[in-house]
Amino acid sequence: MAYHSPLSSFLNHCKTTPNRPFLHQPIDQQWHTFTFADVESQARRIAQGLVQQGYEKGDRIGILSKNCAHWFIADLAIMMAGMISVPIYATAGQKTIAYVIEHAKLKAIFVGKLDSLVAAEKAIPEHVLRIAFPYPTVSAPENWMFWQDFYSPIEEIHHAELEDCLTIVYTSGTTGNPKGVVLTHKNLAAASRHTAHVLNVTNSDRYISYLPLAHITERSLVECVAYDRGNQIYFVESLDTFITDLKYAAPTLFLSVPRLWAKFQAQVLIRMPDKRLNFLLGIPVIGKLVAKTIRKKLGLHHARAWASGTAPISDSLLKWYQKIGINITEGWGMSETSGLSCCNFPFKDEYLGTIGVPLNCVDMKLSADKEILIRGDALFKEYYLQPDVTEKSFVNGWFRTGDCAEYTSDGAYKIVGRVKEQFKTAKGKYVAPVPIESMLGRNSYIEQVCVMGSGMKQPIALVVLGEGNDIHHNEIHASLQHTLIEVNSELESHQRLDYLYICKEPWSIENELLTPTMKLKRNLIEKVYTDKLPTSVRNLVVVED
C-alpha cells in the first residue's frame, strides 16, 4: 500500500477543506474551535520560530503537556521544520523528565498544562529552551502567543521521506528507565491508515482526546487518524470538567483503559445497585430506556464504537457493559508497533475477551513459548541509542513483543500475560497472574487487583475496592469470599489463591504504583506490600491494618 506521511495527509485537508472545524479546545469553560486553516497557520508560525532559533533538521524537540489543541499544533510544527518530536508524559516525575531530556539530547521543549509544575521546573536544564503554551505553566523565556505575533508562516515546509524518523516515543516503563522507540513517518502512516480503515473513520466522526498524547495509543489512534481522515477532535479542560466536556463532545468513537471503564461502572453502581439495575434491564422497553439513560449520563449516547486498550480488561466488565448497550472492542498494540495492531472490530460477540485479529499493516504469530511475534510496515525502526537492546528484541526479522497469547477456536488472539510477569511459587510451579486477575474482576466491588506469589507457598491477590465500598459491610465481605471460592474452584492447585488482601489506598500514577497509562508497576506494588502481609491467616479476606 502507498502511504502519505501524517503531515502530508493533514496538509491535504487544509487544501481541500480549509474552513472545516478540526480542533475544539475548552478554555475557562468556553469552547474555542480551530479550523484546518487556523491549525496550519499557527503550525507554520511555530515552525518558523523553531528554525529561527538555529535548530536544524533532525534536532529533537520535546513536548511536555496535558492534551490540548496546541499539543497537536506543536507536533505539526516540529514536522514542518523537519525536526523530531519527543513527547514526555505530563505526569512524569523529575527523574524521568531529566532522563528523557538528556538521553534524547533535546534542544527545546514545549511546556503546557500540568497538574504540578515542580518536577518540570527542576528537571529542565537551562540550556534547553522552554517554549510555553498559552496556559499557566512553568517559567519560560519564549511563549506561544509571542511567536504567533512575531514570526511569519514558514513557506518551505520540510517533506520527509517515509523512512525518516518522525518521533521518539519513550515507553511508560513498568521497570527501569524508559526506552526510546524510534518511529518513522511510514510506521505511523501505516498504523493510522489501517486503524482508520478497520474502524471506518470518516470526517464526520468525533473523538475526545484525554488519554496521554505521549502514549502511542492516543498519538496514533486519535491524532494521526485525525490527520488521515480529517475527523474532529475535542479536548478536556480538566479532570473536574471531564464528564461535562465528554457530554459536549458527544464522541462517535470512544477509547478508554480498563481502570477508567471500571471507574465509570462504579459511578453507575453507586447510584443504582447491580441487583436493581439487572432487574430493570430485564424488563422489556423499560430496560432499553434505562440503558439509553445510562449511556447518555456517561456522554456516550452518540458513540457507535467503544474500545479498551493498554492493559487487560476482565470478561465480566465487558459483559456488564454489554447489558447497557456498549460493546467494548478490545485492542492490542505497543509503542514498537506504532499503535493498534490487533482488535475485535467489527465487534464479534464470539471474540469477547480476546484482542481479535491482526490489522493488515502487520503479520503476527506465536512462538513455541506462546510469545507474540510481529513484523510489518507499522513496526518500529530501533531503540534510540540502544543497538544491543534492539538486536536482542528481534528473531529472524520478527519482533519479540514480550506478551504471551493463545489462539482461540475462532482464530482470535487472547492475551494471557507478559513473559516477565510469570512467577514461580515455593512449589516450583509457574503462575501467570493476568488470567487470575481477570477472573477476580467479575466482582464489581473490585477496582484493582494484583496477583503475586514469587517464592510463596500459594499466590495471593492484592485488591483495591471501588470508591465508596466499605470492606466491613457484611454484603461486600461475603461477596468477596464467594468470588474467591468460585475462582479457586476453576484454577489448578498451584494457582489457587491463599487469600485476598484488601489495600487501603488505591494504586495511582501519583504514588508511582501505576504507569502513566495505568498499567500496574508490579515490582513496586509487591515491594510496598510484601512486608505488610501476615505470616499466617485464618480468613479468606484480610484487610490492611
LUMKEFI-486585 format. One line per field, with one value per residue (C-alpha): residue in three letters; x, y, z. Coordinates in pm, 1 decimal, always signed. Layout:
N
res	[ALA	...]
X	[X	...]
Y	[Y	...]
Z	[Z	...]
END
This chain:
545
res	[MET	ALA	TYR	HIS	SER	PRO	LEU	SER	SER	PHE	LEU	ASN	HIS	CYS	LYS	THR	THR	PRO	ASN	ARG	PRO	PHE	LEU	HIS	GLN	PRO	ILE	ASP	GLN	GLN	TRP	HIS	THR	PHE	THR	PHE	ALA	ASP	VAL	GLU	SER	GLN	ALA	ARG	ARG	ILE	ALA	GLN	GLY	LEU	VAL	GLN	GLN	GLY	TYR	GLU	LYS	GLY	ASP	ARG	ILE	GLY	ILE	LEU	SER	LYS	ASN	CYS	ALA	HIS	TRP	PHE	ILE	ALA	ASP	LEU	ALA	ILE	MET	MET	ALA	GLY	MET	ILE	SER	VAL	PRO	ILE	TYR	ALA	THR	ALA	GLY	GLN	LYS	THR	ILE	ALA	TYR	VAL	ILE	GLU	HIS	ALA	LYS	LEU	LYS	ALA	ILE	PHE	VAL	GLY	LYS	LEU	ASP	SER	LEU	VAL	ALA	ALA	GLU	LYS	ALA	ILE	PRO	GLU	HIS	VAL	LEU	ARG	ILE	ALA	PHE	PRO	TYR	PRO	THR	VAL	SER	ALA	PRO	GLU	ASN	TRP	MET	PHE	TRP	GLN	ASP	PHE	TYR	SER	PRO	ILE	GLU	GLU	ILE	HIS	HIS	ALA	GLU	LEU	GLU	ASP	CYS	LEU	THR	ILE	VAL	TYR	THR	SER	GLY	THR	THR	GLY	ASN	PRO	LYS	GLY	VAL	VAL	LEU	THR	HIS	LYS	ASN	LEU	ALA	ALA	ALA	SER	ARG	HIS	THR	ALA	HIS	VAL	LEU	ASN	VAL	THR	ASN	SER	ASP	ARG	TYR	ILE	SER	TYR	LEU	PRO	LEU	ALA	HIS	ILE	THR	GLU	ARG	SER	LEU	VAL	GLU	CYS	VAL	ALA	TYR	ASP	ARG	GLY	ASN	GLN	ILE	TYR	PHE	VAL	GLU	SER	LEU	ASP	THR	PHE	ILE	THR	ASP	LEU	LYS	TYR	ALA	ALA	PRO	THR	LEU	PHE	LEU	SER	VAL	PRO	ARG	LEU	TRP	ALA	LYS	PHE	GLN	ALA	GLN	VAL	LEU	ILE	ARG	MET	PRO	ASP	LYS	ARG	LEU	ASN	PHE	LEU	LEU	GLY	ILE	PRO	VAL	ILE	GLY	LYS	LEU	VAL	ALA	LYS	THR	ILE	ARG	LYS	LYS	LEU	GLY	LEU	HIS	HIS	ALA	ARG	ALA	TRP	ALA	SER	GLY	THR	ALA	PRO	ILE	SER	ASP	SER	LEU	LEU	LYS	TRP	TYR	GLN	LYS	ILE	GLY	ILE	ASN	ILE	THR	GLU	GLY	TRP	GLY	MET	SER	GLU	THR	SER	GLY	LEU	SER	CYS	CYS	ASN	PHE	PRO	PHE	LYS	ASP	GLU	TYR	LEU	GLY	THR	ILE	GLY	VAL	PRO	LEU	ASN	CYS	VAL	ASP	MET	LYS	LEU	SER	ALA	ASP	LYS	GLU	ILE	LEU	ILE	ARG	GLY	ASP	ALA	LEU	PHE	LYS	GLU	TYR	TYR	LEU	GLN	PRO	ASP	VAL	THR	GLU	LYS	SER	PHE	VAL	ASN	GLY	TRP	PHE	ARG	THR	GLY	ASP	CYS	ALA	GLU	TYR	THR	SER	ASP	GLY	ALA	TYR	LYS	ILE	VAL	GLY	ARG	VAL	LYS	GLU	GLN	PHE	LYS	THR	ALA	LYS	GLY	LYS	TYR	VAL	ALA	PRO	VAL	PRO	ILE	GLU	SER	MET	LEU	GLY	ARG	ASN	SER	TYR	ILE	GLU	GLN	VAL	CYS	VAL	MET	GLY	SER	GLY	MET	LYS	GLN	PRO	ILE	ALA	LEU	VAL	VAL	LEU	GLY	GLU	GLY	ASN	ASP	ILE	HIS	HIS	ASN	GLU	ILE	HIS	ALA	SER	LEU	GLN	HIS	THR	LEU	ILE	GLU	VAL	ASN	SER	GLU	LEU	GLU	SER	HIS	GLN	ARG	LEU	ASP	TYR	LEU	TYR	ILE	CYS	LYS	GLU	PRO	TRP	SER	ILE	GLU	ASN	GLU	LEU	LEU	THR	PRO	THR	MET	LYS	LEU	LYS	ARG	ASN	LEU	ILE	GLU	LYS	VAL	TYR	THR	ASP	LYS	LEU	PRO	THR	SER	VAL	ARG	ASN	LEU	VAL	VAL	VAL	GLU	ASP]
X	[+0.0	+122.1	+133.1	+132.5	+306.1	+81.8	+188.2	+105.6	-236.2	-305.4	-198.4	-430.4	-727.8	-603.3	-603.5	-940.6	-1145.2	-959.4	-1264.4	-1388.3	-1369.0	-1087.4	-984.3	-1210.2	-1043.7	-1225.7	-1066.1	-1230.9	-1537.6	-1566.7	-1516.0	-1272.0	-1276.8	-975.1	-1035.7	-782.1	-665.8	-623.4	-417.2	-198.6	-131.0	-34.4	+181.7	+367.5	+445.6	+572.0	+782.3	+935.1	+1012.0	+1199.7	+1402.7	+1485.2	+1636.5	+1901.1	+1776.5	+1843.2	+1661.8	+1678.8	+1710.8	+1494.5	+1220.6	+1022.0	+653.7	+558.3	+190.4	-150.9	-362.9	-472.8	-508.0	-163.5	-8.8	-129.4	-14.7	+331.3	+369.5	+277.2	+518.8	+804.5	+727.7	+709.9	+1055.0	+1199.4	+1271.2	+1188.3	+926.6	+989.7	+674.4	+703.9	+417.1	+257.2	+256.0	+625.4	+843.4	+1160.9	+1385.9	+1202.6	+1180.1	+1551.2	+1639.7	+1443.3	+1581.6	+1938.9	+1903.4	+1732.6	+1957.1	+1661.8	+1731.8	+1399.4	+1079.6	+719.4	+561.9	+194.3	-86.0	+48.3	-110.5	+214.0	+496.2	+757.8	+905.0	+930.4	+1085.4	+1357.0	+1417.6	+1450.0	+1809.4	+1893.2	+2045.6	+1711.7	+1487.2	+1141.6	+851.1	+528.0	+185.6	-77.4	-177.3	-39.2	+279.2	+648.8	+861.8	+974.4	+1168.5	+963.9	+589.5	+335.9	+145.3	+460.9	+576.6	+233.9	+261.9	+633.2	+701.2	+553.5	+437.3	+719.5	+699.5	+923.6	+782.7	+1011.0	+862.5	+1029.6	+1097.3	+869.3	+1166.2	+1283.3	+1230.5	+914.6	+923.2	+1094.3	+833.5	+963.1	+786.6	+591.5	+831.3	+697.4	+1060.1	+1380.1	+1442.0	+1208.0	+1334.2	+1318.9	+1120.2	+1220.1	+915.1	+924.2	+667.6	+583.3	+529.4	+266.8	+114.4	+65.4	-78.8	-316.1	-430.2	-519.6	-674.2	-893.1	-990.3	-1087.5	-1285.1	-1449.7	-1349.9	-1485.8	-1452.0	-1791.0	-1663.6	-1583.2	-1310.9	-1236.1	-864.6	-788.6	-558.2	-190.4	-72.1	+276.3	+148.3	+134.3	-233.8	-362.4	-92.4	-174.1	-545.1	-654.0	-400.5	-265.8	-601.4	-739.5	-464.1	-552.5	-932.1	-992.9	-1236.7	-1295.9	-1109.9	-1236.9	-1019.6	-1086.4	-1012.7	-958.3	-1049.7	-1331.7	-1490.2	-1436.4	-1797.9	-1923.6	-1668.4	-1744.7	-2117.1	-2045.3	-1819.0	-2067.2	-1796.5	-1888.8	-1577.4	-1462.3	-1139.0	-1055.4	-848.5	-965.3	-912.2	-1139.4	-1402.0	-1412.2	-1448.5	-1736.0	-1906.8	-1854.1	-2014.8	-2323.0	-2347.3	-2320.6	-2643.7	-2810.7	-2702.6	-2636.6	-2940.2	-3185.0	-3009.3	-3029.2	-3397.9	-3477.7	-3268.5	-3462.9	-3797.1	-3896.3	-3895.6	-3802.0	-3469.0	-3378.7	-3475.5	-3261.4	-2960.9	-3001.6	-3024.4	-2701.5	-2519.1	-2641.0	-2529.0	-2184.7	-2178.3	-2161.4	-2509.7	-2382.8	-2094.3	-2104.5	-1786.6	-1618.2	-1269.3	-1033.2	-659.6	-313.9	-391.7	-614.5	-981.4	-1192.0	-1456.3	-1710.8	-1665.2	-1709.1	-2028.3	-2160.9	-2122.4	-2296.6	-2605.8	-2626.9	-2572.1	-2197.2	-1995.2	-1635.4	-1379.6	-1051.6	-739.8	-371.0	-58.4	+267.8	+483.7	+703.3	+411.2	+303.8	-27.9	-309.3	-205.6	-491.7	-856.2	-1207.1	-1371.6	-1623.0	-1730.8	-1795.3	-1956.9	-1764.6	-1439.6	-1537.2	-1236.5	-988.9	-793.3	-945.0	-739.0	-439.7	-465.8	-330.6	-25.4	+132.8	+187.5	+155.0	+232.5	+310.2	+647.8	+687.2	+659.3	+336.0	+504.3	+354.1	+597.8	+524.5	+656.9	+526.7	+505.2	+399.7	+692.4	+946.0	+1294.7	+1507.7	+1551.0	+1724.1	+2096.5	+2048.0	+2162.1	+2225.5	+1870.1	+1734.0	+1925.3	+1805.6	+1445.2	+1432.5	+1449.6	+1474.8	+1314.8	+1027.6	+994.7	+957.8	+675.6	+705.0	+329.3	+203.5	-114.6	-308.9	-529.4	-899.2	-1104.3	-1239.9	-889.8	-858.1	-569.2	-621.3	-358.5	-259.5	+7.3	+360.9	+655.2	+826.9	+512.7	+500.5	+636.4	+735.5	+588.0	+774.9	+634.4	+837.0	+532.2	+490.0	+180.5	+55.8	-120.2	-325.7	-585.9	-648.5	-681.0	-933.1	-1137.5	-1142.4	-1262.3	-1604.2	-1671.1	-1792.4	-1668.0	-1308.1	-1148.1	-780.0	-610.6	-253.9	-178.7	+163.6	+338.6	+704.6	+858.9	+532.1	+354.9	+47.1	-30.1	-234.6	-426.0	-380.5	-712.4	-833.4	-1207.9	-1401.2	-1466.1	-1735.7	-1719.4	-1659.8	-1495.5	-1656.4	-2001.5	-2123.7	-2259.9	-1930.9	-1722.1	-1941.2	-1932.3	-1551.2	-1533.4	-1776.8	-1577.6	-1250.8	-1402.9	-1557.2	-1234.3	-1023.3	-1259.4	-1167.9	-789.7	-528.4	-399.8	-73.9	-265.7	-523.6	-516.9	-449.8	-647.1	-744.3	-554.8	-761.2	-540.5	-644.6	-511.3	-571.7	-271.8	-220.7	+17.8	+81.0	+202.6	+401.8	+228.4	+75.4	+241.7	+106.9	-109.0	-244.5	-60.5	+42.2	+401.2	+405.3	+753.3	+680.9	+336.8	+487.7	+768.5	+517.9	+301.9	+534.6	+635.4	+274.2	+140.9	+52.8	+268.0	-43.1	-413.8	-741.9	-966.4	-1014.0	-1026.9	-760.7	-779.8	-470.8	-420.0]
Y	[+0.0	+350.8	+575.9	+951.0	+1096.1	+1228.3	+1583.0	+1535.7	+1395.5	+1691.2	+1943.9	+1781.1	+1853.9	+2211.9	+2246.7	+2084.1	+2190.6	+2479.6	+2619.2	+2291.9	+2270.3	+2044.1	+2100.7	+2207.8	+2340.0	+2438.9	+2734.5	+2859.6	+2653.6	+2832.8	+2632.4	+2756.1	+2599.1	+2580.0	+2514.5	+2333.1	+2671.2	+2801.2	+2499.5	+2519.8	+2891.3	+2851.4	+2546.2	+2729.2	+3019.6	+2789.4	+2602.4	+2934.7	+3010.1	+2681.2	+2742.6	+3098.0	+2962.4	+2797.2	+2442.7	+2206.7	+1920.4	+1611.2	+1803.3	+1666.9	+1890.9	+1789.6	+1829.8	+1821.3	+1896.8	+1751.4	+1708.8	+2027.5	+2170.7	+2327.5	+1981.6	+1883.8	+2213.8	+2189.9	+1835.6	+1952.4	+2246.7	+2014.6	+1803.0	+2112.1	+2218.4	+1873.8	+1807.8	+1511.2	+1529.4	+1371.1	+1361.8	+1333.2	+1227.3	+1522.7	+1312.2	+1218.6	+1278.9	+1485.4	+1183.8	+1065.2	+1413.5	+1472.1	+1129.4	+1178.2	+1530.6	+1409.1	+1080.0	+1239.9	+1549.7	+1786.7	+2134.3	+2282.1	+2178.0	+2295.3	+2308.1	+2346.4	+2228.5	+2032.2	+1933.2	+2018.3	+2240.5	+2131.6	+1834.3	+2021.5	+2332.5	+2121.7	+1879.7	+2110.9	+2242.5	+2599.7	+2503.2	+2354.8	+2634.3	+2641.5	+2748.9	+2797.2	+2702.9	+2975.3	+2827.4	+2871.9	+2665.1	+2670.7	+2981.5	+3015.0	+3276.8	+3209.5	+3174.7	+3060.6	+3385.6	+3590.7	+3351.2	+3370.9	+3751.2	+3778.6	+3507.2	+3486.9	+3144.1	+2926.7	+2896.4	+2597.9	+2305.4	+2005.8	+1699.3	+1398.7	+1064.9	+792.6	+608.1	+919.1	+937.5	+1126.0	+1083.7	+911.1	+770.3	+679.8	+379.9	+434.9	+199.2	-53.1	-116.8	+86.1	+376.3	+412.3	+306.4	+544.5	+386.4	+533.4	+559.9	+666.7	+858.9	+528.4	+349.4	+596.9	+638.2	+262.3	+219.4	+515.8	+435.5	+74.1	+172.3	+429.7	+169.5	-104.9	+142.9	+300.1	+650.3	+938.0	+1315.2	+1328.4	+1129.1	+1294.0	+1184.9	+1318.6	+1332.9	+1279.3	+977.0	+1086.1	+1200.5	+1095.9	+738.2	+571.2	+474.9	+833.7	+956.2	+701.5	+621.3	+977.9	+1231.7	+1054.0	+901.7	+1258.1	+1370.8	+1079.8	+1116.6	+1478.1	+1396.8	+1641.7	+1628.8	+1763.1	+1812.0	+1802.4	+2111.1	+1935.7	+1629.0	+1826.7	+1907.6	+1564.3	+1446.7	+1791.7	+1807.4	+1449.5	+1524.0	+1835.9	+1645.4	+1354.7	+1137.7	+884.5	+681.7	+645.5	+492.6	+426.3	+198.3	-78.7	+129.0	+405.6	+164.1	+17.0	+364.9	+451.3	+128.1	+209.3	+551.4	+388.9	+126.5	+390.5	+540.0	+209.6	-120.0	-410.9	-614.7	-332.6	-245.5	-605.1	-617.5	-301.2	-404.1	-728.6	-552.2	-510.6	-149.6	-13.3	-196.2	-22.1	+316.7	+257.6	+152.7	+456.8	+688.3	+546.9	+590.1	+949.8	+1028.5	+891.3	+1110.4	+806.2	+816.2	+910.4	+661.6	+389.3	+219.3	+183.8	+48.6	-52.8	-98.9	-66.7	-341.0	-649.2	-594.3	-856.1	-1050.7	-972.7	-597.3	-637.5	-835.2	-576.1	-303.0	-519.7	-510.2	-132.5	-147.4	-83.0	-345.4	-268.4	-362.5	-483.1	-381.2	-458.5	-280.7	-134.5	+172.6	-52.4	-129.7	+235.8	+176.9	-63.1	-397.7	-629.7	-571.2	-712.4	-481.5	-500.2	-627.4	-1001.7	-1149.5	-1474.4	-1272.4	-1122.9	-1135.3	-1153.5	-891.6	-1016.1	-1046.0	-852.4	-540.2	-562.5	-347.4	-628.7	-1002.2	-1184.6	-1534.1	-1716.3	-1860.1	-2207.5	-2040.1	-1860.1	-1518.9	-1285.8	-1220.0	-938.8	-768.7	-528.9	-167.3	-37.2	-196.4	+43.9	+108.9	+71.1	+165.7	+503.5	+468.3	+108.8	-118.6	-411.4	-398.5	-364.5	-672.1	-886.1	-787.8	-949.7	-1309.4	-1376.4	-1038.7	-1083.8	-854.6	-1030.4	-840.9	-994.0	-1058.7	-1415.1	-1519.9	-1817.0	-1879.8	-1929.3	-2180.2	-1887.9	-1780.0	-1475.7	-1391.4	-1391.7	-1226.8	-1438.9	-1208.2	-1084.6	-1324.4	-1144.2	-1131.0	-1505.8	-1604.8	-1929.8	-2027.4	-2218.2	-2535.2	-2464.8	-2412.4	-2108.4	-1889.7	-1631.2	-1355.5	-1183.3	-1458.8	-1489.7	-1112.0	-1112.8	-1381.3	-1180.7	-883.1	-1045.3	-899.2	-542.4	-430.7	-488.1	-199.2	-300.1	-635.1	-764.1	-1134.1	-1208.3	-1509.6	-1543.7	-1785.0	-1814.9	-2146.0	-2015.7	-1696.7	-1419.0	-1128.2	-766.7	-590.9	-229.6	-181.0	+74.1	+414.7	+413.7	+37.7	-47.9	-386.8	-403.3	-412.4	-771.3	-795.3	-680.6	-910.6	-1210.2	-1124.0	-1118.5	-1451.7	-1606.3	-1476.9	-1614.8	-1958.8	-1957.8	-1851.9	-2105.3	-2383.0	-2303.8	-2297.2	-2571.2	-2645.0	-2449.4	-2142.1	-2120.9	-1805.4	-1831.0	-1514.1	-1165.2	-878.4	-559.1	-249.6	+81.6	+315.6	+288.4	+248.7	+559.9	+745.5	+991.1	+724.7	+569.6	+232.4	+282.1	+386.2	+697.5	+456.9	+299.5	-30.7	-194.9	-145.5	-496.2	-486.6	-166.7	-282.4	-605.9	-413.0	-190.2	-476.6	-774.1	-675.0	-597.0	-943.0	-1166.4	-1472.3	-1686.3	-1631.6	-1793.3	-1588.4	-1574.8	-1194.9	-995.7	-619.1	-398.4	-257.4]
Z	[+0.0	-80.7	+225.3	+278.3	+582.0	+861.3	+770.8	+401.2	+489.3	+717.7	+452.8	+201.4	+431.1	+469.2	+92.5	+22.1	+328.3	+496.2	+677.9	+823.3	+1205.9	+1325.8	+1690.9	+1977.6	+2293.8	+2616.2	+2798.0	+3117.4	+3020.0	+2686.1	+2366.9	+2101.5	+1756.4	+1522.7	+1154.2	+939.5	+810.4	+1167.6	+1268.2	+956.9	+1004.7	+1370.6	+1299.3	+1020.1	+1254.8	+1528.5	+1271.6	+1164.6	+1528.2	+1566.6	+1251.2	+1362.8	+1685.9	+1470.0	+1517.3	+1230.2	+1061.5	+1279.5	+1607.6	+1886.9	+2031.0	+2341.2	+2425.6	+2794.2	+2844.7	+2905.9	+2593.6	+2420.6	+2070.1	+2100.0	+2150.3	+1801.2	+1652.6	+1811.2	+1677.1	+1326.9	+1354.8	+1450.6	+1141.3	+920.2	+1041.5	+969.4	+1335.4	+1559.6	+1834.1	+2173.7	+2389.5	+2768.9	+2994.5	+3172.0	+3490.1	+3467.4	+3770.5	+3782.9	+3729.7	+3416.9	+3262.0	+3320.7	+3178.7	+2854.9	+2803.3	+2847.2	+2658.1	+2356.7	+2371.9	+2341.3	+2202.8	+2316.3	+2487.1	+2461.8	+2807.5	+2879.7	+3103.2	+3401.7	+3732.9	+3911.8	+3787.7	+4042.7	+3856.8	+3525.8	+3683.6	+3846.9	+3559.9	+3257.8	+3241.7	+3140.8	+2804.8	+2686.2	+2557.4	+2715.0	+2494.3	+2688.9	+2557.3	+2625.0	+2961.8	+3315.4	+3315.2	+3408.0	+3366.7	+3005.1	+2807.6	+2492.7	+2462.0	+2207.1	+2159.7	+2109.6	+1838.2	+1670.9	+1657.3	+1581.7	+1320.6	+973.0	+848.7	+718.6	+340.0	+270.6	+465.0	+506.2	+339.2	+495.2	+333.1	+467.3	+618.8	+811.3	+1186.0	+1284.0	+1660.7	+1951.0	+2188.1	+2531.9	+2684.1	+3004.8	+3180.8	+3432.5	+3535.9	+3495.8	+3260.1	+2962.3	+2620.0	+2324.4	+2041.0	+1703.0	+1476.0	+1113.3	+909.1	+738.3	+1071.3	+1191.0	+844.7	+817.8	+1167.3	+1143.8	+788.1	+872.2	+1205.6	+1030.4	+771.7	+1016.9	+1235.0	+927.4	+1043.0	+834.4	+859.8	+1033.3	+1332.5	+1665.8	+1907.5	+2254.4	+2334.7	+2702.7	+2735.7	+2733.3	+2390.1	+2496.9	+2471.8	+2132.3	+2159.7	+2172.7	+1935.1	+1666.5	+1711.3	+1780.5	+1648.9	+1341.6	+1245.2	+1250.3	+1011.6	+784.7	+789.4	+891.8	+1172.8	+1459.8	+1792.2	+2125.4	+2432.6	+2806.5	+3014.2	+3347.6	+3549.1	+3714.1	+3377.8	+3221.1	+3212.8	+3108.0	+2825.9	+2726.0	+2700.3	+2491.7	+2253.1	+2222.8	+2058.7	+1794.7	+1878.0	+2238.6	+2361.6	+2726.3	+2950.2	+3187.3	+3503.3	+3372.7	+3238.0	+3591.2	+3741.8	+3506.4	+3611.8	+3981.8	+3936.0	+3784.2	+4060.0	+4333.4	+4200.9	+4118.2	+4282.1	+4048.3	+4158.6	+4089.1	+3761.5	+3640.7	+3734.2	+3538.6	+3237.8	+3222.9	+3173.5	+2806.9	+2680.9	+3025.7	+3008.2	+2682.4	+2823.7	+3135.9	+2924.7	+2699.5	+3001.1	+3146.0	+2815.3	+2796.6	+3153.2	+3061.9	+2749.6	+2522.0	+2370.4	+2022.1	+2014.9	+1751.0	+1873.5	+2210.8	+2273.5	+2553.7	+2541.1	+2705.5	+2962.4	+3001.3	+3089.2	+3264.3	+3071.2	+3344.0	+3295.1	+2919.1	+2974.4	+3221.2	+2959.6	+2703.4	+2927.4	+2881.6	+2507.0	+2497.6	+2309.2	+2404.6	+2143.5	+2288.9	+2101.8	+2135.4	+2026.3	+2152.0	+2110.9	+1897.4	+1663.1	+1626.8	+1797.4	+1719.4	+1568.2	+1655.5	+1750.2	+1777.7	+1524.9	+1374.8	+1716.6	+1731.3	+2038.9	+1995.3	+2021.5	+2359.0	+2591.9	+2304.2	+2111.7	+1786.4	+1470.6	+1327.2	+1112.0	+759.1	+840.3	+1043.6	+1046.7	+1380.4	+1502.9	+1827.4	+1917.9	+2064.6	+2407.9	+2304.7	+2281.1	+2019.8	+1734.4	+1491.1	+1177.7	+913.3	+796.5	+1139.1	+1324.8	+1474.9	+1342.7	+1656.7	+2020.9	+2028.9	+2108.2	+2226.2	+1940.5	+2175.0	+2312.6	+1957.7	+1841.7	+2132.8	+2063.7	+1719.8	+1599.8	+1225.8	+1146.3	+1393.2	+1695.8	+2030.3	+2198.8	+2547.3	+2550.6	+2575.6	+2398.9	+2274.1	+1972.9	+2032.3	+1838.4	+1633.9	+1525.0	+1752.8	+1983.9	+2361.1	+2582.7	+2883.0	+3027.3	+2993.6	+2971.0	+3259.4	+3476.9	+3536.3	+3876.5	+4043.3	+4380.3	+4651.0	+4493.0	+4179.1	+3958.5	+3732.6	+3766.7	+3513.9	+3712.0	+3439.3	+3378.1	+3753.6	+3789.0	+3505.4	+3683.1	+4005.9	+3806.4	+3778.5	+4125.0	+4067.5	+4410.7	+4295.9	+4107.1	+4107.5	+4160.2	+4152.9	+4193.4	+4343.7	+4492.5	+4393.6	+4646.1	+4842.4	+4910.3	+4726.9	+4533.1	+4694.7	+4545.0	+4647.4	+4596.5	+4591.7	+4622.1	+4420.3	+4569.6	+4838.9	+4907.9	+5274.5	+5330.5	+5672.5	+5513.1	+5553.1	+5199.0	+5041.2	+5263.6	+5179.5	+4808.1	+4803.4	+4986.6	+4741.3	+4442.7	+4581.2	+4641.9	+4295.2	+4123.0	+4315.1	+4207.1	+3846.3	+3899.6	+3921.0	+4270.6	+4233.1	+4104.4	+4384.0	+4593.2	+4965.3	+5040.4	+4923.3	+5084.9	+5081.1	+5041.8	+5197.1	+4931.1	+4555.9	+4327.4	+4119.3	+3894.3	+4179.6	+4423.7	+4138.1	+4152.4	+3807.5	+3483.4	+3304.8	+3100.7	+3421.0	+3396.5	+3722.6	+3834.6	+3978.2	+4123.9	+4317.9	+4433.2	+4564.9	+4733.3	+4915.8	+5045.7	+5094.6	+5448.3	+5539.3	+5456.6	+5754.2	+5821.6	+5869.8	+5809.7	+5903.7	+5677.8	+5303.7	+5312.9	+5503.3	+5549.8	+5565.9	+5916.2]
END
